[in-house]
Amino acid sequence: MENEVWIIGVDPPCPRCDLTRQRVERIILEEGLPLRARNIFYTDPEAQQLAESIGKVCGTGKTVVEKAGTVVDAGKLVSIFKEPPSRPEDYDQINGPAKHWSPEMDEVIRPLQMEAEALGILMSPVLVVRGEVKHHGSVPSIGQIKSWLA
């Protein structure tokens, strides 16, 4: 785990998990960092053990909704997924499900991210660098990822 970066997410990957993974892999490659990116599902034993070691559980936005009853504007989320109102700064470098992500998506989901923290849930996507949880619940910026991987 010393030279690993884990991106803990869902299977199949959602736009948020996929973009986090793509950014991490691209930064490792571009910066020539001696790190290995691993895509791990939130249900995998490794993810569950990591969460448990810090007194949390791994989950998704759906997990938070089920535990807290927090409501998200599903209609707005669906419309963002179909046609994102803005594009991430690295849009020309991404593909796959990540193409459907936009900053507005994370803003709609932000209440779940805050609830997850209060409930002790590591909400996907989760970014773990060298065994330390650096971020969870939204897509970290390229600058944040670079600083954590350095």
C-alpha positions in Angstrom: 0.0 0.0 0.0 3.1 2.2 0.4 3.3 3.1 -3.3 -0.4 2.7 -4.1 -3.2 5.1 -4.8 -6.7 3.6 -4.4 -9.7 5.0 -6.0 -12.6 3.4 -4.2 -15.8 3.5 -6.2 -18.8 1.7 -7.7 -19.0 -1.0 -10.4 -19.7 -0.1 -13.1 -18.0 3.2 -12.5 -20.2 6.3 -12.1 -19.0 9.5 -13.8 -17.5 10.8 -10.5 -15.5 7.6 -9.7 -14.4 7.3 -13.3 -13.2 10.9 -13.5 -11.3 10.6 -10.2 -9.6 7.4 -11.5 -8.7 9.0 -14.9 -7.2 12.1 -13.2 -5.1 10.0 -10.8 -3.8 7.8 -13.6 -3.0 10.7 -15.9 -1.2 12.7 -13.1 0.9 9.6 -12.1 1.8 9.1 -15.8 2.5 12.8 -16.6 4.5 13.4 -13.4 6.4 10.1 -13.6 5.4 9.3 -10.1 6.5 5.9 -8.6 2.9 5.1 -7.7 0.4 2.5 -8.8 -3.3 3.3 -9.1 -5.8 0.7 -8.1 -9.5 0.8 -8.8 -11.3 -0.8 -5.8 -15.0 -1.3 -5.4 -16.6 0.0 -2.2 -17.8 -3.5 -1.4 -14.4 -5.1 -1.7 -12.9 -6.4 1.6 -9.9 -4.1 1.3 -12.2 -1.0 1.1 -14.3 -2.2 4.0 -11.2 -3.0 6.1 -9.7 0.4 5.4 -12.9 2.2 6.4 -13.3 0.1 9.5 -9.7 0.9 10.6 -10.7 4.5 10.8 -14.1 3.9 12.4 -16.1 4.3 9.2 -17.9 2.2 6.6 -17.6 2.5 2.8 -20.7 3.4 0.9 -22.3 5.4 -1.9 -24.7 8.3 -2.1 -27.4 5.7 -2.0 -26.1 4.4 1.3 -26.3 7.9 2.7 -29.9 8.3 1.5 -30.9 5.0 3.0 -29.3 5.8 6.4 -30.1 9.5 6.7 -33.2 9.9 4.5 -31.5 13.0 2.9 -33.3 14.0 -0.3 -31.4 14.9 -3.5 -33.0 16.6 -6.5 -33.0 13.5 -8.6 -34.6 15.3 -11.6 -31.8 17.8 -11.6 -29.2 15.1 -11.3 -30.6 13.2 -14.2 -30.7 16.3 -16.4 -27.1 17.1 -15.5 -26.1 13.5 -16.3 -27.8 13.7 -19.7 -26.4 17.2 -20.6 -23.9 18.7 -18.2 -24.3 22.5 -18.0 -20.5 23.0 -17.7 -17.4 20.9 -18.4 -14.5 20.1 -16.2 -11.2 21.8 -16.9 -9.7 18.6 -18.4 -12.8 17.7 -20.5 -10.8 17.2 -23.6 -8.6 14.5 -21.9 -11.4 12.3 -20.5 -13.6 9.6 -21.9 -16.1 7.0 -20.8 -18.6 7.6 -18.0 -16.5 10.6 -16.8 -17.7 12.6 -19.8 -21.0 12.9 -18.0 -19.6 14.6 -14.9 -19.8 18.4 -14.3 -19.1 20.5 -11.2 -22.9 21.0 -10.9 -23.3 17.2 -10.3 -21.1 17.4 -7.2 -23.0 20.5 -6.0 -26.4 18.6 -6.3 -24.8 15.7 -4.3 -23.0 17.9 -1.7 -25.7 17.5 0.9 -25.1 13.7 0.8 -21.3 14.3 1.2 -22.0 16.3 4.3 -24.4 13.7 5.7 -21.9 11.0 4.9 -19.2 12.7 7.0 -21.7 13.0 9.9 -22.7 9.4 9.6 -19.2 8.0 9.4 -19.6 6.9 5.8 -16.7 7.1 3.3 -18.8 8.0 0.3 -17.5 7.1 -3.1 -15.4 8.2 -4.8 -12.8 7.8 -2.1 -9.2 8.7 -2.8 -6.6 6.9 -0.7 -2.9 7.8 -1.1 -0.3 5.5 0.5 -2.9 4.1 2.9 -4.3 7.5 4.0 -7.8 8.7 3.0 -7.3 12.1 1.4 -10.8 12.8 0.0 -14.3 11.3 -0.4 -17.7 12.1 -1.6 -16.9 14.3 -4.6 -14.4 14.7 -7.4 -11.2 16.3 -6.2 -9.6 19.0 -8.3 -6.5 18.3 -10.4 -4.5 20.6 -8.1 -5.7 18.7 -5.0 -4.8 15.4 -6.5 -1.3 16.6 -7.5 -0.6 17.9 -4.0 -1.7 14.6 -2.4 0.4 12.5 -4.9 3.6 14.6 -4.6 
